[in-house]
Amino acid sequence: IRVEKPEEINELKRLRDRVRQLERLLADANIDVALERAYTELACERAGVDVEAFKKKAAGQLRTKR
């Protein structure tokens, strides 16, 4: 048997809620990344551009804009 103070119970509930929220946010972020990858692949395919070459070119452009 474990004895907890009311504030400990509330803290546990708050932390569990926070974990659930973070899990949802992570799932949303993973979906966004998957959609972006799929869109990039589709756009490159339609434009006749190699995906890897496009990624390298885009990465190089991002570095020079800083």
PDBQT receptor file of N, H, CA, C and O in Angstrom, charges set to zero:
ATOM      1  N   ILE A   1       0.857  -1.178   0.000  1.00  0.00    +0.000 N 
ATOM      2  CA  ILE A   1       0.000   0.000   0.000  1.00  0.00    +0.000 C 
ATOM      3  C   ILE A   1       0.898   1.234   0.000  1.00  0.00    +0.000 C 
ATOM      4  O   ILE A   1       1.884   1.321   0.732  1.00  0.00    +0.000 OA
ATOM      5  N   ARG A   2       0.520   2.169  -0.839  1.00  0.00    +0.000 N 
ATOM      6  H   ARG A   2      -0.281   2.099  -1.434  1.00  0.00    +0.000 HD
ATOM      7  CA  ARG A   2       1.285   3.412  -0.931  1.00  0.00    +0.000 C 
ATOM      8  C   ARG A   2       0.405   4.566  -0.478  1.00  0.00    +0.000 C 
ATOM      9  O   ARG A   2      -0.729   4.709  -0.934  1.00  0.00    +0.000 OA
ATOM     10  N   VAL A   3       0.925   5.377   0.408  1.00  0.00    +0.000 N 
ATOM     11  H   VAL A   3       1.847   5.262   0.778  1.00  0.00    +0.000 HD
ATOM     12  CA  VAL A   3       0.190   6.535   0.906  1.00  0.00    +0.000 C 
ATOM     13  C   VAL A   3       0.728   7.765   0.193  1.00  0.00    +0.000 C 
ATOM     14  O   VAL A   3       1.931   8.022   0.190  1.00  0.00    +0.000 OA
ATOM     15  N   GLU A   4      -0.184   8.522  -0.410  1.00  0.00    +0.000 N 
ATOM     16  H   GLU A   4      -1.162   8.313  -0.407  1.00  0.00    +0.000 HD
ATOM     17  CA  GLU A   4       0.213   9.730  -1.128  1.00  0.00    +0.000 C 
ATOM     18  C   GLU A   4      -0.562  10.925  -0.603  1.00  0.00    +0.000 C 
ATOM     19  O   GLU A   4      -1.714  10.817  -0.184  1.00  0.00    +0.000 OA
ATOM     20  N   LYS A   5       0.092  12.038  -0.640  1.00  0.00    +0.000 N 
ATOM     21  H   LYS A   5       1.028  12.126  -0.980  1.00  0.00    +0.000 HD
ATOM     22  CA  LYS A   5      -0.564  13.291  -0.281  1.00  0.00    +0.000 C 
ATOM     23  C   LYS A   5      -1.394  13.741  -1.483  1.00  0.00    +0.000 C 
ATOM     24  O   LYS A   5      -1.102  13.358  -2.616  1.00  0.00    +0.000 OA
ATOM     25  N   PRO A   6      -2.422  14.548  -1.246  1.00  0.00    +0.000 N 
ATOM     26  CA  PRO A   6      -3.255  15.016  -2.369  1.00  0.00    +0.000 C 
ATOM     27  C   PRO A   6      -2.447  15.712  -3.466  1.00  0.00    +0.000 C 
ATOM     28  O   PRO A   6      -2.737  15.527  -4.648  1.00  0.00    +0.000 OA
ATOM     29  N   GLU A   7      -1.449  16.502  -3.100  1.00  0.00    +0.000 N 
ATOM     30  H   GLU A   7      -1.214  16.652  -2.140  1.00  0.00    +0.000 HD
ATOM     31  CA  GLU A   7      -0.656  17.193  -4.120  1.00  0.00    +0.000 C 
ATOM     32  C   GLU A   7       0.191  16.212  -4.926  1.00  0.00    +0.000 C 
ATOM     33  O   GLU A   7       0.485  16.469  -6.093  1.00  0.00    +0.000 OA
ATOM     34  N   GLU A   8       0.586  15.091  -4.319  1.00  0.00    +0.000 N 
ATOM     35  H   GLU A   8       0.347  14.882  -3.371  1.00  0.00    +0.000 HD
ATOM     36  CA  GLU A   8       1.318  14.071  -5.057  1.00  0.00    +0.000 C 
ATOM     37  C   GLU A   8       0.414  13.394  -6.079  1.00  0.00    +0.000 C 
ATOM     38  O   GLU A   8       0.850  13.097  -7.192  1.00  0.00    +0.000 OA
ATOM     39  N   ILE A   9      -0.818  13.152  -5.719  1.00  0.00    +0.000 N 
ATOM     40  H   ILE A   9      -1.173  13.393  -4.815  1.00  0.00    +0.000 HD
ATOM     41  CA  ILE A   9      -1.788  12.557  -6.639  1.00  0.00    +0.000 C 
ATOM     42  C   ILE A   9      -2.034  13.504  -7.808  1.00  0.00    +0.000 C 
ATOM     43  O   ILE A   9      -2.084  13.075  -8.961  1.00  0.00    +0.000 OA
ATOM     44  N   ASN A  10      -2.188  14.795  -7.507  1.00  0.00    +0.000 N 
ATOM     45  H   ASN A  10      -2.148  15.143  -6.571  1.00  0.00    +0.000 HD
ATOM     46  CA  ASN A  10      -2.411  15.786  -8.560  1.00  0.00    +0.000 C 
ATOM     47  C   ASN A  10      -1.194  15.888  -9.473  1.00  0.00    +0.000 C 
ATOM     48  O   ASN A  10      -1.338  16.044 -10.686  1.00  0.00    +0.000 OA
ATOM     49  N   GLU A  11      -0.014  15.804  -8.903  1.00  0.00    +0.000 N 
ATOM     50  H   GLU A  11       0.103  15.677  -7.918  1.00  0.00    +0.000 HD
ATOM     51  CA  GLU A  11       1.206  15.879  -9.692  1.00  0.00    +0.000 C 
ATOM     52  C   GLU A  11       1.300  14.676 -10.635  1.00  0.00    +0.000 C 
ATOM     53  O   GLU A  11       1.653  14.827 -11.805  1.00  0.00    +0.000 OA
ATOM     54  N   LEU A  12       0.991  13.507 -10.134  1.00  0.00    +0.000 N 
ATOM     55  H   LEU A  12       0.705  13.385  -9.184  1.00  0.00    +0.000 HD
ATOM     56  CA  LEU A  12       1.011  12.310 -10.959  1.00  0.00    +0.000 C 
ATOM     57  C   LEU A  12       0.021  12.437 -12.120  1.00  0.00    +0.000 C 
ATOM     58  O   LEU A  12       0.359  12.097 -13.254  1.00  0.00    +0.000 OA
ATOM     59  N   LYS A  13      -1.173  12.912 -11.856  1.00  0.00    +0.000 N 
ATOM     60  H   LYS A  13      -1.447  13.188 -10.935  1.00  0.00    +0.000 HD
ATOM     61  CA  LYS A  13      -2.176  13.102 -12.908  1.00  0.00    +0.000 C 
ATOM     62  C   LYS A  13      -1.698  14.127 -13.925  1.00  0.00    +0.000 C 
ATOM     63  O   LYS A  13      -1.853  13.936 -15.132  1.00  0.00    +0.000 OA
ATOM     64  N   ARG A  14      -1.115  15.217 -13.430  1.00  0.00    +0.000 N 
ATOM     65  H   ARG A  14      -0.990  15.373 -12.451  1.00  0.00    +0.000 HD
ATOM     66  CA  ARG A  14      -0.607  16.264 -14.324  1.00  0.00    +0.000 C 
ATOM     67  C   ARG A  14       0.492  15.715 -15.230  1.00  0.00    +0.000 C 
ATOM     68  O   ARG A  14       0.519  15.999 -16.427  1.00  0.00    +0.000 OA
ATOM     69  N   LEU A  15       1.385  14.938 -14.658  1.00  0.00    +0.000 N 
ATOM     70  H   LEU A  15       1.363  14.707 -13.685  1.00  0.00    +0.000 HD
ATOM     71  CA  LEU A  15       2.476  14.378 -15.449  1.00  0.00    +0.000 C 
ATOM     72  C   LEU A  15       1.969  13.365 -16.478  1.00  0.00    +0.000 C 
ATOM     73  O   LEU A  15       2.462  13.329 -17.605  1.00  0.00    +0.000 OA
ATOM     74  N   ARG A  16       1.003  12.555 -16.102  1.00  0.00    +0.000 N 
ATOM     75  H   ARG A  16       0.603  12.584 -15.186  1.00  0.00    +0.000 HD
ATOM     76  CA  ARG A  16       0.430  11.604 -17.064  1.00  0.00    +0.000 C 
ATOM     77  C   ARG A  16      -0.265  12.342 -18.204  1.00  0.00    +0.000 C 
ATOM     78  O   ARG A  16      -0.145  11.953 -19.366  1.00  0.00    +0.000 OA
ATOM     79  N   ASP A  17      -0.989  13.404 -17.867  1.00  0.00    +0.000 N 
ATOM     80  H   ASP A  17      -1.086  13.719 -16.923  1.00  0.00    +0.000 HD
ATOM     81  CA  ASP A  17      -1.640  14.214 -18.902  1.00  0.00    +0.000 C 
ATOM     82  C   ASP A  17      -0.602  14.838 -19.830  1.00  0.00    +0.000 C 
ATOM     83  O   ASP A  17      -0.799  14.904 -21.044  1.00  0.00    +0.000 OA
ATOM     84  N   ARG A  18       0.497  15.292 -19.250  1.00  0.00    +0.000 N 
ATOM     85  H   ARG A  18       0.657  15.238 -18.264  1.00  0.00    +0.000 HD
ATOM     86  CA  ARG A  18       1.564  15.899 -20.046  1.00  0.00    +0.000 C 
ATOM     87  C   ARG A  18       2.189  14.873 -20.990  1.00  0.00    +0.000 C 
ATOM     88  O   ARG A  18       2.474  15.182 -22.147  1.00  0.00    +0.000 OA
ATOM     89  N   VAL A  19       2.398  13.666 -20.501  1.00  0.00    +0.000 N 
ATOM     90  H   VAL A  19       2.166  13.415 -19.562  1.00  0.00    +0.000 HD
ATOM     91  CA  VAL A  19       2.946  12.612 -21.354  1.00  0.00    +0.000 C 
ATOM     92  C   VAL A  19       1.998  12.329 -22.511  1.00  0.00    +0.000 C 
ATOM     93  O   VAL A  19       2.440  12.196 -23.652  1.00  0.00    +0.000 OA
ATOM     94  N   ARG A  20       0.707  12.238 -22.232  1.00  0.00    +0.000 N 
ATOM     95  H   ARG A  20       0.348  12.346 -21.305  1.00  0.00    +0.000 HD
ATOM     96  CA  ARG A  20      -0.274  12.005 -23.305  1.00  0.00    +0.000 C 
ATOM     97  C   ARG A  20      -0.232  13.130 -24.328  1.00  0.00    +0.000 C 
ATOM     98  O   ARG A  20      -0.271  12.883 -25.533  1.00  0.00    +0.000 OA
ATOM     99  N   GLN A  21      -0.153  14.371 -23.844  1.00  0.00    +0.000 N 
ATOM    100  H   GLN A  21      -0.122  14.572 -22.865  1.00  0.00    +0.000 HD
ATOM    101  CA  GLN A  21      -0.095  15.522 -24.745  1.00  0.00    +0.000 C 
ATOM    102  C   GLN A  21       1.157  15.460 -25.618  1.00  0.00    +0.000 C 
ATOM    103  O   GLN A  21       1.085  15.695 -26.824  1.00  0.00    +0.000 OA
ATOM    104  N   LEU A  22       2.294  15.148 -25.016  1.00  0.00    +0.000 N 
ATOM    105  H   LEU A  22       2.352  14.958 -24.036  1.00  0.00    +0.000 HD
ATOM    106  CA  LEU A  22       3.538  15.074 -25.773  1.00  0.00    +0.000 C 
ATOM    107  C   LEU A  22       3.508  13.926 -26.779  1.00  0.00    +0.000 C 
ATOM    108  O   LEU A  22       4.045  14.056 -27.879  1.00  0.00    +0.000 OA
ATOM    109  N   GLU A  23       2.894  12.815 -26.419  1.00  0.00    +0.000 N 
ATOM    110  H   GLU A  23       2.458  12.709 -25.525  1.00  0.00    +0.000 HD
ATOM    111  CA  GLU A  23       2.760  11.701 -27.358  1.00  0.00    +0.000 C 
ATOM    112  C   GLU A  23       1.916  12.104 -28.563  1.00  0.00    +0.000 C 
ATOM    113  O   GLU A  23       2.238  11.750 -29.697  1.00  0.00    +0.000 OA
ATOM    114  N   ARG A  24       0.837  12.845 -28.319  1.00  0.00    +0.000 N 
ATOM    115  H   ARG A  24       0.575  13.133 -27.397  1.00  0.00    +0.000 HD
ATOM    116  CA  ARG A  24      -0.004  13.325 -29.429  1.00  0.00    +0.000 C 
ATOM    117  C   ARG A  24       0.780  14.287 -30.315  1.00  0.00    +0.000 C 
ATOM    118  O   ARG A  24       0.711  14.202 -31.541  1.00  0.00    +0.000 OA
ATOM    119  N   LEU A  25       1.518  15.195 -29.701  1.00  0.00    +0.000 N 
ATOM    120  H   LEU A  25       1.573  15.264 -28.705  1.00  0.00    +0.000 HD
ATOM    121  CA  LEU A  25       2.301  16.158 -30.472  1.00  0.00    +0.000 C 
ATOM    122  C   LEU A  25       3.378  15.464 -31.298  1.00  0.00    +0.000 C 
ATOM    123  O   LEU A  25       3.636  15.848 -32.439  1.00  0.00    +0.000 OA
ATOM    124  N   LEU A  26       4.005  14.445 -30.722  1.00  0.00    +0.000 N 
ATOM    125  H   LEU A  26       3.797  14.133 -29.795  1.00  0.00    +0.000 HD
ATOM    126  CA  LEU A  26       5.015  13.700 -31.458  1.00  0.00    +0.000 C 
ATOM    127  C   LEU A  26       4.390  12.962 -32.636  1.00  0.00    +0.000 C 
ATOM    128  O   LEU A  26       4.965  12.928 -33.724  1.00  0.00    +0.000 OA
ATOM    129  N   ALA A  27       3.228  12.378 -32.429  1.00  0.00    +0.000 N 
ATOM    130  H   ALA A  27       2.761  12.406 -31.545  1.00  0.00    +0.000 HD
ATOM    131  CA  ALA A  27       2.537  11.685 -33.518  1.00  0.00    +0.000 C 
ATOM    132  C   ALA A  27       2.191  12.678 -34.632  1.00  0.00    +0.000 C 
ATOM    133  O   ALA A  27       2.361  12.372 -35.812  1.00  0.00    +0.000 OA
ATOM    134  N   ASP A  28       1.711  13.854 -34.260  1.00  0.00    +0.000 N 
ATOM    135  H   ASP A  28       1.572  14.102 -33.302  1.00  0.00    +0.000 HD
ATOM    136  CA  ASP A  28       1.387  14.883 -35.252  1.00  0.00    +0.000 C 
ATOM    137  C   ASP A  28       2.638  15.302 -36.030  1.00  0.00    +0.000 C 
ATOM    138  O   ASP A  28       2.589  15.466 -37.249  1.00  0.00    +0.000 OA
ATOM    139  N   ALA A  29       3.747  15.472 -35.326  1.00  0.00    +0.000 N 
ATOM    140  H   ALA A  29       3.786  15.339 -34.336  1.00  0.00    +0.000 HD
ATOM    141  CA  ALA A  29       4.989  15.873 -35.982  1.00  0.00    +0.000 C 
ATOM    142  C   ALA A  29       5.459  14.786 -36.945  1.00  0.00    +0.000 C 
ATOM    143  O   ALA A  29       5.925  15.086 -38.044  1.00  0.00    +0.000 OA
ATOM    144  N   ASN A  30       5.336  13.528 -36.533  1.00  0.00    +0.000 N 
ATOM    145  H   ASN A  30       4.957  13.285 -35.640  1.00  0.00    +0.000 HD
ATOM    146  CA  ASN A  30       5.733  12.427 -37.413  1.00  0.00    +0.000 C 
ATOM    147  C   ASN A  30       4.866  12.378 -38.667  1.00  0.00    +0.000 C 
ATOM    148  O   ASN A  30       5.368  12.104 -39.757  1.00  0.00    +0.000 OA
ATOM    149  N   ILE A  31       3.584  12.640 -38.521  1.00  0.00    +0.000 N 
ATOM    150  H   ILE A  31       3.177  12.862 -37.636  1.00  0.00    +0.000 HD
ATOM    151  CA  ILE A  31       2.685  12.678 -39.674  1.00  0.00    +0.000 C 
ATOM    152  C   ILE A  31       3.070  13.826 -40.597  1.00  0.00    +0.000 C 
ATOM    153  O   ILE A  31       3.098  13.659 -41.817  1.00  0.00    +0.000 OA
ATOM    154  N   ASP A  32       3.368  14.993 -40.026  1.00  0.00    +0.000 N 
ATOM    155  H   ASP A  32       3.346  15.129 -39.035  1.00  0.00    +0.000 HD
ATOM    156  CA  ASP A  32       3.774  16.144 -40.834  1.00  0.00    +0.000 C 
ATOM    157  C   ASP A  32       5.039  15.837 -41.635  1.00  0.00    +0.000 C 
ATOM    158  O   ASP A  32       5.128  16.186 -42.813  1.00  0.00    +0.000 OA
ATOM    159  N   VAL A  33       6.010  15.191 -41.007  1.00  0.00    +0.000 N 
ATOM    160  H   VAL A  33       5.938  14.908 -40.050  1.00  0.00    +0.000 HD
ATOM    161  CA  VAL A  33       7.264  14.846 -41.689  1.00  0.00    +0.000 C 
ATOM    162  C   VAL A  33       6.996  13.842 -42.803  1.00  0.00    +0.000 C 
ATOM    163  O   VAL A  33       7.545  13.968 -43.898  1.00  0.00    +0.000 OA
ATOM    164  N   ALA A  34       6.161  12.853 -42.533  1.00  0.00    +0.000 N 
ATOM    165  H   ALA A  34       5.715  12.751 -41.644  1.00  0.00    +0.000 HD
ATOM    166  CA  ALA A  34       5.847  11.848 -43.554  1.00  0.00    +0.000 C 
ATOM    167  C   ALA A  34       5.141  12.493 -44.747  1.00  0.00    +0.000 C 
ATOM    168  O   ALA A  34       5.439  12.162 -45.895  1.00  0.00    +0.000 OA
ATOM    169  N   LEU A  35       4.214  13.407 -44.485  1.00  0.00    +0.000 N 
ATOM    170  H   LEU A  35       3.972  13.676 -43.552  1.00  0.00    +0.000 HD
ATOM    171  CA  LEU A  35       3.524  14.098 -45.567  1.00  0.00    +0.000 C 
ATOM    172  C   LEU A  35       4.482  14.965 -46.369  1.00  0.00    +0.000 C 
ATOM    173  O   LEU A  35       4.414  15.004 -47.598  1.00  0.00    +0.000 OA
ATOM    174  N   GLU A  36       5.367  15.656 -45.678  1.00  0.00    +0.000 N 
ATOM    175  H   GLU A  36       5.423  15.624 -44.680  1.00  0.00    +0.000 HD
ATOM    176  CA  GLU A  36       6.329  16.512 -46.372  1.00  0.00    +0.000 C 
ATOM    177  C   GLU A  36       7.260  15.686 -47.260  1.00  0.00    +0.000 C 
ATOM    178  O   GLU A  36       7.555  16.075 -48.390  1.00  0.00    +0.000 OA
ATOM    179  N   ARG A  37       7.718  14.550 -46.747  1.00  0.00    +0.000 N 
ATOM    180  H   ARG A  37       7.478  14.234 -45.829  1.00  0.00    +0.000 HD
ATOM    181  CA  ARG A  37       8.572  13.671 -47.552  1.00  0.00    +0.000 C 
ATOM    182  C   ARG A  37       7.835  13.162 -48.788  1.00  0.00    +0.000 C 
ATOM    183  O   ARG A  37       8.376  13.156 -49.893  1.00  0.00    +0.000 OA
ATOM    184  N   ALA A  38       6.597  12.738 -48.581  1.00  0.00    +0.000 N 
ATOM    185  H   ALA A  38       6.157  12.743 -47.683  1.00  0.00    +0.000 HD
ATOM    186  CA  ALA A  38       5.814  12.217 -49.702  1.00  0.00    +0.000 C 
ATOM    187  C   ALA A  38       5.570  13.315 -50.734  1.00  0.00    +0.000 C 
ATOM    188  O   ALA A  38       5.666  13.071 -51.936  1.00  0.00    +0.000 OA
ATOM    189  N   TYR A  39       5.256  14.523 -50.267  1.00  0.00    +0.000 N 
ATOM    190  H   TYR A  39       5.178  14.721 -49.290  1.00  0.00    +0.000 HD
ATOM    191  CA  TYR A  39       5.038  15.643 -51.181  1.00  0.00    +0.000 C 
ATOM    192  C   TYR A  39       6.310  15.956 -51.962  1.00  0.00    +0.000 C 
ATOM    193  O   TYR A  39       6.261  16.178 -53.172  1.00  0.00    +0.000 OA
ATOM    194  N   THR A  40       7.450  15.974 -51.269  1.00  0.00    +0.000 N 
ATOM    195  H   THR A  40       7.490  15.794 -50.287  1.00  0.00    +0.000 HD
ATOM    196  CA  THR A  40       8.723  16.264 -51.931  1.00  0.00    +0.000 C 
ATOM    197  C   THR A  40       9.033  15.219 -52.995  1.00  0.00    +0.000 C 
ATOM    198  O   THR A  40       9.448  15.553 -54.105  1.00  0.00    +0.000 OA
ATOM    199  N   GLU A  41       8.829  13.951 -52.647  1.00  0.00    +0.000 N 
ATOM    200  H   GLU A  41       8.492  13.680 -51.745  1.00  0.00    +0.000 HD
ATOM    201  CA  GLU A  41       9.084  12.882 -53.617  1.00  0.00    +0.000 C 
ATOM    202  C   GLU A  41       8.171  13.009 -54.829  1.00  0.00    +0.000 C 
ATOM    203  O   GLU A  41       8.618  12.847 -55.965  1.00  0.00    +0.000 OA
ATOM    204  N   LEU A  42       6.906  13.295 -54.596  1.00  0.00    +0.000 N 
ATOM    205  H   LEU A  42       6.542  13.427 -53.674  1.00  0.00    +0.000 HD
ATOM    206  CA  LEU A  42       5.943  13.441 -55.687  1.00  0.00    +0.000 C 
ATOM    207  C   LEU A  42       6.296  14.645 -56.565  1.00  0.00    +0.000 C 
ATOM    208  O   LEU A  42       6.265  14.556 -57.793  1.00  0.00    +0.000 OA
ATOM    209  N   ALA A  43       6.630  15.765 -55.929  1.00  0.00    +0.000 N 
ATOM    210  H   ALA A  43       6.655  15.837 -54.932  1.00  0.00    +0.000 HD
ATOM    211  CA  ALA A  43       6.979  16.971 -56.680  1.00  0.00    +0.000 C 
ATOM    212  C   ALA A  43       8.243  16.743 -57.509  1.00  0.00    +0.000 C 
ATOM    213  O   ALA A  43       8.312  17.166 -58.663  1.00  0.00    +0.000 OA
ATOM    214  N   CYS A  44       9.237  16.080 -56.929  1.00  0.00    +0.000 N 
ATOM    215  H   CYS A  44       9.181  15.736 -55.991  1.00  0.00    +0.000 HD
ATOM    216  CA  CYS A  44      10.469  15.790 -57.663  1.00  0.00    +0.000 C 
ATOM    217  C   CYS A  44      10.193  14.843 -58.822  1.00  0.00    +0.000 C 
ATOM    218  O   CYS A  44      10.728  15.017 -59.917  1.00  0.00    +0.000 OA
ATOM    219  N   GLU A  45       9.364  13.849 -58.578  1.00  0.00    +0.000 N 
ATOM    220  H   GLU A  45       8.929  13.708 -57.689  1.00  0.00    +0.000 HD
ATOM    221  CA  GLU A  45       9.018  12.900 -59.639  1.00  0.00    +0.000 C 
ATOM    222  C   GLU A  45       8.335  13.615 -60.798  1.00  0.00    +0.000 C 
ATOM    223  O   GLU A  45       8.667  13.372 -61.958  1.00  0.00    +0.000 OA
ATOM    224  N   ARG A  46       7.397  14.484 -60.497  1.00  0.00    +0.000 N 
ATOM    225  H   ARG A  46       7.127  14.682 -59.555  1.00  0.00    +0.000 HD
ATOM    226  CA  ARG A  46       6.674  15.213 -61.551  1.00  0.00    +0.000 C 
ATOM    227  C   ARG A  46       7.569  16.210 -62.275  1.00  0.00    +0.000 C 
ATOM    228  O   ARG A  46       7.374  16.483 -63.459  1.00  0.00    +0.000 OA
ATOM    229  N   ALA A  47       8.552  16.750 -61.560  1.00  0.00    +0.000 N 
ATOM    230  H   ALA A  47       8.711  16.528 -60.598  1.00  0.00    +0.000 HD
ATOM    231  CA  ALA A  47       9.457  17.727 -62.174  1.00  0.00    +0.000 C 
ATOM    232  C   ALA A  47      10.639  17.049 -62.854  1.00  0.00    +0.000 C 
ATOM    233  O   ALA A  47      11.429  17.705 -63.533  1.00  0.00    +0.000 OA
ATOM    234  N   GLY A  48      10.760  15.739 -62.671  1.00  0.00    +0.000 N 
ATOM    235  H   GLY A  48      10.119  15.206 -62.120  1.00  0.00    +0.000 HD
ATOM    236  CA  GLY A  48      11.864  15.019 -63.277  1.00  0.00    +0.000 C 
ATOM    237  C   GLY A  48      13.188  15.278 -62.596  1.00  0.00    +0.000 C 
ATOM    238  O   GLY A  48      14.238  15.252 -63.238  1.00  0.00    +0.000 OA
ATOM    239  N   VAL A  49      13.147  15.526 -61.300  1.00  0.00    +0.000 N 
ATOM    240  H   VAL A  49      12.294  15.547 -60.778  1.00  0.00    +0.000 HD
ATOM    241  CA  VAL A  49      14.351  15.828 -60.527  1.00  0.00    +0.000 C 
ATOM    242  C   VAL A  49      14.610  14.672 -59.567  1.00  0.00    +0.000 C 
ATOM    243  O   VAL A  49      13.680  14.109 -58.991  1.00  0.00    +0.000 OA
ATOM    244  N   ASP A  50      15.897  14.322 -59.402  1.00  0.00    +0.000 N 
ATOM    245  H   ASP A  50      16.653  14.780 -59.871  1.00  0.00    +0.000 HD
ATOM    246  CA  ASP A  50      16.268  13.293 -58.435  1.00  0.00    +0.000 C 
ATOM    247  C   ASP A  50      16.050  13.834 -57.021  1.00  0.00    +0.000 C 
ATOM    248  O   ASP A  50      16.489  14.939 -56.703  1.00  0.00    +0.000 OA
ATOM    249  N   VAL A  51      15.383  13.070 -56.186  1.00  0.00    +0.000 N 
ATOM    250  H   VAL A  51      15.026  12.172 -56.444  1.00  0.00    +0.000 HD
ATOM    251  CA  VAL A  51      15.047  13.517 -54.828  1.00  0.00    +0.000 C 
ATOM    252  C   VAL A  51      16.305  13.807 -54.022  1.00  0.00    +0.000 C 
ATOM    253  O   VAL A  51      16.386  14.840 -53.358  1.00  0.00    +0.000 OA
ATOM    254  N   GLU A  52      17.278  12.922 -54.069  1.00  0.00    +0.000 N 
ATOM    255  H   GLU A  52      17.212  12.083 -54.608  1.00  0.00    +0.000 HD
ATOM    256  CA  GLU A  52      18.509  13.119 -53.288  1.00  0.00    +0.000 C 
ATOM    257  C   GLU A  52      19.264  14.366 -53.751  1.00  0.00    +0.000 C 
ATOM    258  O   GLU A  52      19.803  15.108 -52.931  1.00  0.00    +0.000 OA
ATOM    259  N   ALA A  53      19.300  14.590 -55.054  1.00  0.00    +0.000 N 
ATOM    260  H   ALA A  53      18.862  13.987 -55.720  1.00  0.00    +0.000 HD
ATOM    261  CA  ALA A  53      19.971  15.787 -55.576  1.00  0.00    +0.000 C 
ATOM    262  C   ALA A  53      19.230  17.039 -55.117  1.00  0.00    +0.000 C 
ATOM    263  O   ALA A  53      19.859  18.041 -54.777  1.00  0.00    +0.000 OA
ATOM    264  N   PHE A  54      17.920  16.990 -55.107  1.00  0.00    +0.000 N 
ATOM    265  H   PHE A  54      17.409  16.176 -55.384  1.00  0.00    +0.000 HD
ATOM    266  CA  PHE A  54      17.131  18.128 -54.654  1.00  0.00    +0.000 C 
ATOM    267  C   PHE A  54      17.392  18.423 -53.174  1.00  0.00    +0.000 C 
ATOM    268  O   PHE A  54      17.534  19.579 -52.777  1.00  0.00    +0.000 OA
ATOM    269  N   LYS A  55      17.452  17.359 -52.365  1.00  0.00    +0.000 N 
ATOM    270  H   LYS A  55      17.336  16.420 -52.687  1.00  0.00    +0.000 HD
ATOM    271  CA  LYS A  55      17.696  17.543 -50.933  1.00  0.00    +0.000 C 
ATOM    272  C   LYS A  55      19.062  18.160 -50.690  1.00  0.00    +0.000 C 
ATOM    273  O   LYS A  55      19.205  19.046 -49.847  1.00  0.00    +0.000 OA
ATOM    274  N   LYS A  56      20.087  17.689 -51.436  1.00  0.00    +0.000 N 
ATOM    275  H   LYS A  56      19.971  16.969 -52.121  1.00  0.00    +0.000 HD
ATOM    276  CA  LYS A  56      21.426  18.243 -51.263  1.00  0.00    +0.000 C 
ATOM    277  C   LYS A  56      21.472  19.706 -51.673  1.00  0.00    +0.000 C 
ATOM    278  O   LYS A  56      22.091  20.530 -51.001  1.00  0.00    +0.000 OA
ATOM    279  N   LYS A  57      20.813  20.020 -52.777  1.00  0.00    +0.000 N 
ATOM    280  H   LYS A  57      20.310  19.350 -53.323  1.00  0.00    +0.000 HD
ATOM    281  CA  LYS A  57      20.791  21.401 -53.249  1.00  0.00    +0.000 C 
ATOM    282  C   LYS A  57      20.049  22.296 -52.260  1.00  0.00    +0.000 C 
ATOM    283  O   LYS A  57      20.505  23.397 -51.952  1.00  0.00    +0.000 OA
ATOM    284  N   ALA A  58      18.924  21.831 -51.770  1.00  0.00    +0.000 N 
ATOM    285  H   ALA A  58      18.554  20.936 -52.020  1.00  0.00    +0.000 HD
ATOM    286  CA  ALA A  58      18.136  22.609 -50.808  1.00  0.00    +0.000 C 
ATOM    287  C   ALA A  58      18.895  22.790 -49.502  1.00  0.00    +0.000 C 
ATOM    288  O   ALA A  58      18.838  23.864 -48.902  1.00  0.00    +0.000 OA
ATOM    289  N   ALA A  59      19.602  21.765 -49.052  1.00  0.00    +0.000 N 
ATOM    290  H   ALA A  59      19.649  20.893 -49.539  1.00  0.00    +0.000 HD
ATOM    291  CA  ALA A  59      20.384  21.872 -47.818  1.00  0.00    +0.000 C 
ATOM    292  C   ALA A  59      21.501  22.883 -47.979  1.00  0.00    +0.000 C 
ATOM    293  O   ALA A  59      21.785  23.638 -47.050  1.00  0.00    +0.000 OA
ATOM    294  N   GLY A  60      22.135  22.913 -49.130  1.00  0.00    +0.000 N 
ATOM    295  H   GLY A  60      21.904  22.300 -49.885  1.00  0.00    +0.000 HD
ATOM    296  CA  GLY A  60      23.196  23.877 -49.390  1.00  0.00    +0.000 C 
ATOM    297  C   GLY A  60      22.683  25.302 -49.412  1.00  0.00    +0.000 C 
ATOM    298  O   GLY A  60      23.366  26.217 -48.953  1.00  0.00    +0.000 OA
ATOM    299  N   GLN A  61      21.490  25.495 -49.938  1.00  0.00    +0.000 N 
ATOM    300  H   GLN A  61      20.935  24.751 -50.311  1.00  0.00    +0.000 HD
ATOM    301  CA  GLN A  61      20.885  26.827 -49.989  1.00  0.00    +0.000 C 
ATOM    302  C   GLN A  61      20.516  27.304 -48.590  1.00  0.00    +0.000 C 
ATOM    303  O   GLN A  61      20.641  28.492 -48.290  1.00  0.00    +0.000 OA
ATOM    304  N   LEU A  62      20.066  26.402 -47.738  1.00  0.00    +0.000 N 
ATOM    305  H   LEU A  62      19.964  25.437 -47.981  1.00  0.00    +0.000 HD
ATOM    306  CA  LEU A  62      19.707  26.786 -46.381  1.00  0.00    +0.000 C 
ATOM    307  C   LEU A  62      20.924  27.258 -45.606  1.00  0.00    +0.000 C 
ATOM    308  O   LEU A  62      20.836  28.213 -44.834  1.00  0.00    +0.000 OA
ATOM    309  N   ARG A  63      22.058  26.598 -45.803  1.00  0.00    +0.000 N 
ATOM    310  H   ARG A  63      22.129  25.822 -46.430  1.00  0.00    +0.000 HD
ATOM    311  CA  ARG A  63      23.271  26.956 -45.073  1.00  0.00    +0.000 C 
ATOM    312  C   ARG A  63      23.783  28.325 -45.476  1.00  0.00    +0.000 C 
ATOM    313  O   ARG A  63      24.311  29.055 -44.637  1.00  0.00    +0.000 OA
ATOM    314  N   THR A  64      23.639  28.691 -46.750  1.00  0.00    +0.000 N 
ATOM    315  H   THR A  64      23.211  28.098 -47.432  1.00  0.00    +0.000 HD
ATOM    316  CA  THR A  64      24.195  29.963 -47.205  1.00  0.00    +0.000 C 
ATOM    317  C   THR A  64      23.325  31.151 -46.837  1.00  0.00    +0.000 C 
ATOM    318  O   THR A  64      23.791  32.289 -46.899  1.00  0.00    +0.000 OA
ATOM    319  N   LYS A  65      22.093  30.926 -46.461  1.00  0.00    +0.000 N 
ATOM    320  H   LYS A  65      21.714  30.002 -46.410  1.00  0.00    +0.000 HD
ATOM    321  CA  LYS A  65      21.201  32.038 -46.134  1.00  0.00    +0.000 C 
ATOM    322  C   LYS A  65      21.382  32.540 -44.711  1.00  0.00    +0.000 C 
ATOM    323  O   LYS A  65      20.795  33.561 -44.353  1.00  0.00    +0.000 OA
ATOM    324  N   ARG A  66      22.160  31.869 -43.899  1.00  0.00    +0.000 N 
ATOM    325  H   ARG A  66      22.637  31.039 -44.190  1.00  0.00    +0.000 HD
ATOM    326  CA  ARG A  66      22.328  32.276 -42.500  1.00  0.00    +0.000 C 
ATOM    327  C   ARG A  66      23.098  33.531 -42.345  1.00  0.00    +0.000 C 
ATOM    328  O   ARG A  66      23.313  33.988 -41.223  1.00  0.00    +0.000 OA
TER     329      ARG A  66
